[in-house]
Amino acid sequence: MINEEAVYYSRILTETTLSFHIIYATLGVGIPLMIMIAHWVGIKKNDEHYILLARRWTRGFIISVAVGVVTGTAIGLQLSLLWPKFMELAGNVIALPLFMETFAFFFEAIFLGIYLYTWDRFENQRKHLLLLIPVAIGASFSAVFITIVNAFMNAPQGFDLINGELVNVNPIKAMFNPAMPTKVSHVVGTAFMTSAFVLASIAAFRLLRGSNHIYHKKALLLTMKVGLIFSLTSLIVGDLSGKYLAEYQPEKLAAAEWHFETSESAELILLGFMNEEEEIKYALKIPYALSILAHGSPTAEVIGLDQFAEEDRPPLYIHYLFNIMVAIGMLMIGVSLLYIISRARGWSFVELKPYRWLIVCGGPLAIIAIEAGWWLAEVGRQPWILRGIMRTAEGATTSNDVDIMLLLFCGLYLVLGIGSVVVLSRMFRRNPVERELKERKGDVHT
């Protein structure tokens, strides 16, 4: 028997947890690569600024890891408590990547601890750099394995249901489902992109606050270069994701693009809003673009929402989430590309306050894009928790106490969020880069 109130609060609590966790999880995946790049550049150029950059980023990264562990544990707990019927089925099929994700995290954490606490033990920085390789690999594969579980929810395979019984279970086939390649590559690529732009926004903010140290300028240029590379990568993978949706989840693509009738030479609808009569106002319509996005041909037929029953259609507001994600992605490509070209050509306007403020805004905007992308992925799968097999309402708990859990967990996230910001700000405010560089030089002379 379905408890509608329990389903509602279960969805709200899960969405709240994922929305909070995704911030720390994204940084947890992307920052290790940034640390490794900074350390490698410092060794290659024999530049102490990049070495110090890696060291300071690592200190801040520890805080995000700690909070990510708490919220990740909360997600595991909520899956069991809020979605018991889903876990009863999926747990027997897709448990392997969940176990492997835990192993990848411990693999990362062990080497991260060794890297952090052996800074002064290595005379050869190249050997110290080697410790970052398993850290970056572990962080990336944590994202890979957990995203495989999400991909399975969108394209379940590797088992049969016969008379309600689970048979012919194949965990490997379940892991390598059709959604896995595009989802994994998109999640990992956007994590690298977002982390780069968040770190760039911090460097730009320090420059705006009057610290005109070359350290921050080097940090800004490095992070903008990495951000550009992975934003372009994300653009390419996003195109492949559209083609995946057209073939395997056409209802999600049609809802996201407000494509109501199956047609050839389909136009792409950007921006705009929809009134209660489902009339689209003030939208930008690009002829043939949806057919190109979906199938690579301007005349290809694109399936519309008319091919699906009303109860099987995703909510139409995912169109706004899609627009937010794409708009921010394109903005950051433009901002980073213009910055790098300007630095190469000696154009000074990117050093002015308005442009630096634009870069500062890029960090929070990148986080918003990540949030919009995850909401698009999860809400766009509705009404299914396991597409085509189990509806969200069928997988939820029937407990009447989920609303209390929601309040308790929201309180926990509020404390964790405020606490992490306070700790990070105090950590770096009390130990500015100028003083640390001076102390390091003093140690060398001593």
N, C-alpha and C positions, 0 to 999 in steps of 0.2 A: 504494500500500500504506500502511495506517495504522499509525503507531507510537504505541501507547497511552501509553507513558511520555512521549513528546514532547508528545502532546496534553495530558496531565495537567500537566506542568510549564509548558507554554505558557499554559494557562488560569490557573494559579497566578500566573505572572509578570505576565500581563496584568491580572488582578484586583488584584494588589498595586500595580502602577503606577497604575491608574485610581483605586484607593482613596486613594493618596497625592496624586495630581495633582488630584483633585476638590476637595480642601480649598483649594488655592491658586487653582484655576480659579474656584471659587465666589466666593471673596473678590475675585478679579480682575475678576469681572463686576459684583459688587454694590457694592464700595467706591467706584468712581468716581461712582456716583449719589449716594451718601452725602456725598462731598466736595462735589459740585455743590449739593446741598440745603443743606449747612451754609454754604457760601460765599454762596448766594443769601439765606438767612435773615439772615446777618451784614450784608449790604448793605441789605436791606429794613429791618432794625431798627437799623441803624447800631451794631452790637454787635461789638466787637473779639473777644469770646470765640468767637463762631461763625466769624469769619475765621481765628482761630488754630486752631480745631478743624479746619477744612479743611486748613490748612497742615500740621499735625502728622499728620493721617490720610494725607496725600499722602506724607510721608516714609516712614511705615510701609508704605504701599502699594507703594512701589518695591521693597521686599524681596520681597514676595509675587509681584510681576511677574517678578523675576529667577529665583526658584525655579520659577515656573510655566513659564517659557520652557524650562528644563532638562528638566522632567518632560514637557512637551508634546513636546519633541524626542524624548524617550525613547519616547513612545507612537508617534510616526511611524516611528521606527526599528523598534520591535517589530512593528508591523503588517506591515512588509515582511519581517522575518526570521522571525516566528513564524506568520504567516498568509498565506503566499505565494499559495496557490490562491484564497483569498478576495479578495486584492488584485488578482489577475489578472483576476477577473471584475468585482468592484465598482469597481476603479480605472478601468475603461473606461466606467463608467456614472455614478458619483457623485464623480468627481474635481473637478468644478467648485466645489462648496461647500468642499472642502478647500483649494483655491487661494484662494477668497474669504475663508476664515477667516484665512489668512496675511496677506492684504492688510488685513483689518480690524484685525489686531493691530498691524501697522506703522503704520497710520493712527492708532490709539490711542497707540502709543508715541511717535510724533513730537510730537504735541500735548501729551502728558503731560510730556515733557522740556521743552518750551517753557514750559508752565504752571509747572513746578517751579522753573525757573531764572530766571523773570522776576518773582518776587514783588516785588522792590523797584524794578522798572522801570515799573510802572503806578501813576500817581497816581489814576487812575479805576479802581476795583475792578470796575466793571461790564464794562469792556473785558477785564480779566483773567478774569472769569467766563466770557466767551465761549469761551475756550480749552478749558473743561471740556466743552463740548457735544460736540465731536468725540471727546473722550476717552471720555465715557459712551456715545456711539453706537458707537464702535469696540469697546469692551468688550462691550456687549450683543450686537452682531452677530457677534462671535467665538463667543459661545455659541450664537447662532442657527444659524450655518453648520455648526458641528461637531455640533450636535444633529440637524440635518437628516440628516447621515450616519447617526447612530444610528437615526433614525426610518426611514430607508431599509432598514436591516437588519431592522426589525420588519415593514415593509410594502413589500417590494421591488416596484417597477414601473418602467416606462420602458425595457424591453428585452424581447426574446424569446430563448429558447434553443431552437434547432432543430438536432437531431442533435449537441448539444454545442457548437454554435457560437453566438456572441453576435451577434444581428442586431437591426435596428430600434431602435437605441439612441436614447433621447430624454432627455438630462440634465435638462431642465426638468421633465418629467413625473416623473422619478425624485425630484427635489427636493421637489416638491409632492405627496407621497404622503399617504395618509389619516392616518398617525401624526404627521405634521409639526405640525399646529396645536396639539394638546394637549401633545405632548412639548416643543416649543419654548417655549410659554407657561409650562409647569410648571417647566422648568429655569431660565428667566430670572426668573420670579417668586420661586421658592424661593432663588435666589442673592441677590436683593435682601433677602428676609426673613432669611436666614442671616447676611448681612453686618451687617444692622442689629442683630441680637441678639448677635453677637460683639462689636461695638463697644459695645453696651449693657452687656455683662458686664464689659468693661474699665473703663468708667466706674463701674459699681457696685463693682468691686473697689478702685478708687482711693479711693472714698468709705469703704469698709470699712477700708482701711489708714490712715485718719486724715486724708486730704486732703479737708477739707470745703469745698473751693473751689467757688464758684458755677459755674465752668467745667465741672466734672464733673457737676453737677446739670443744667445745660443740655444737656450731651451725652447724659445718660441719658434725659431727657424726649424729646429729639428722636429718638433712636434707637428708643425704645419706641413712639413714634407711627408711625414708618416701618415698624417690625417688625410692628405690629398690622395696618396697611393691607395689607402684602404677605402676611401669614399668612392673612388672610381671602381675599385673591385666590387664594392657593394652594389653599385649601379649595374654592373654586368650581371651579377648574381640575381639582382632584382628582376632583370629581364628574363632570366632563366626560370625564376620562380613564377612569373606570370604565365610562362608556357607550361609549367607543371600544373598550375591551377586549371588552365584551359583544358587539360587532358584528364586530370584526376579529380579535381574539385571545381567544376564549372560553376556551381551555385555560389561559391565564395567569390570567384572572379566577377560573376554577373552582379552580385550584390555590391561589391566594392566599387564597381564601375557604373552602377545604375543602368545596367543593360537589361531591359525588361523583355524584349522580344528577340528571339533567335533570328539572326540576319547575317548576310554577307556584307563585306566592306563596312564593317562596324566602326562607328566613330568612338573616340575616347572622350569621356566627360571629365573635365577637371574643374575643381572649385564648385561654386554654385551652392544652392540649398534647395531642399524639397519641402513643400508645404503639406498640409494634412491630406490634400487630394492627390498627393504623389506627383505634383507638377514641379518640374525642375526649373528654377529661376537663376538667372545671372551666371550660368555655367559657361566655361570655355570648352567648345566642342571641336575636336581635331579629327577631320575626316580620315578614315582608313586606319587610324592609329591603334585602335583596339584589336583589329584583325592582325596587324603587324605584331603587336605585343603578344597576342595569344598564339599565333601560328606562324609568324614570320612572313606572311603574305598579305598584301593590301586588300585582296578580294576574298580571303578565307571566311568561312562561316564561323560565327561565335555563338555558342549556346547562351540563351537568355533565361531569365527567371520564369518565363512562361512554360518551361519544360519541367518545373518542379512544383510539387504541391505546396500550398501556402504554409503548412506546418513544418515543411522541410527547408524553408528559406532562411538564411541568416538575417539578422537585423540590418536594415538599410543604412544605419548610421555609421557602419564601418567605412562607408565612402569618405567621411570626414577624417577618419583615422588614416586612411590611405593617403589622402591629400596632405595631411600634416607631415607624415613620414617622408613623402616624396619631396615636398616643398623644402623642408629643412635639409634633406640630403643634397638637393641641388644648390641651395644657398651655401652650404659649407664647401661644396666643390668649387663654387665661384670664388668664395672668400679666400680659401687656401691657395687656389691656383693664381689668383691675382696677387696675393702676398708674395708668393715665391717668384713670380715673373718680375714683380716690382723690385724685390731685393736683388735679383740678378742684373737688372738694368739700372739700378741706382735711383729708382723713383722714390721720392721721399714721402709721398702722401700716406703710405701705409704706416709711417712712424707717427702720424698725427693722432690726437686723442680720439676723434670719431671712429677711425678705422680700428684702433686698438679696443675701443669699447665694443665694436662689432665682433671682434675676436673673443672678448670676454663673454659676450652673450652666446657665442658658439658652443661653449661647454654645456650650459643648461639646456640649450636648444637640442644638442645631440642627445642628451638624456631624455628629453621629451620625445624625440624621434624614436628612441628605443622603446619607450613606454607605448607610444602609438602603434609601433610595429607589433609588440606582443599582444596588445589588446586586439589588433586586427587579426592576428593569428588565432587567438583563443575565441573571441566573439564570432569570428568568421566561420568557425567550425560548428557553431550552434545550429540546431538544437542537440547536437551529438557530443557526448563525451568520448565515445569511441565510434568514429564515423561509420554510419550504416549498420551498426551492430547494437549499440547501447546509447539511449538518449541520456542527456544530462540528468534529468529528473529521476531516471531509473537507477542511476548509479549513486545517488545521494543518500545520506543518512536520514532516518526518520525521527531523530532526537529533537526534543523541544528546547534544548539548552544552547543551541548554536549562537543565538543572539548574545548570550553572556560571554561565550568564547570570543565573539567578535570584539566586544568592548575590552576584554582583557588583552587580547593580542594587539589591538590598536594602541593601548597604553604602553605595551612593550615596545612597539615600533617607534612611538613618540620618544620614549626614553633613549632608545638606541640611536635614533636619528639625531636628536639634539646632542647627545653625549659624544657621538663620533665627530660632529662638527666642532664642538668645544675643544675636545682633545687635540684634534688636528690643528686648529687655529692656534692654540696655546703652544703646541709642540714647535711650530715653525716661527711663531712670533717671538718666543723666548730665545730662539737660536737662529738669528738671521744669517743669510748666506755670507754677508760681508764679514761677520765675526768668525764664522766657521773657517772661511778661507784664511783669515789672519791667523787663527790658531793653528791651522795645518801648516802654514808657512813657518810659524814659530817652532813647531815640532821638528820640521825638516832641518832648520838651522841649528836647533839644539843637537 
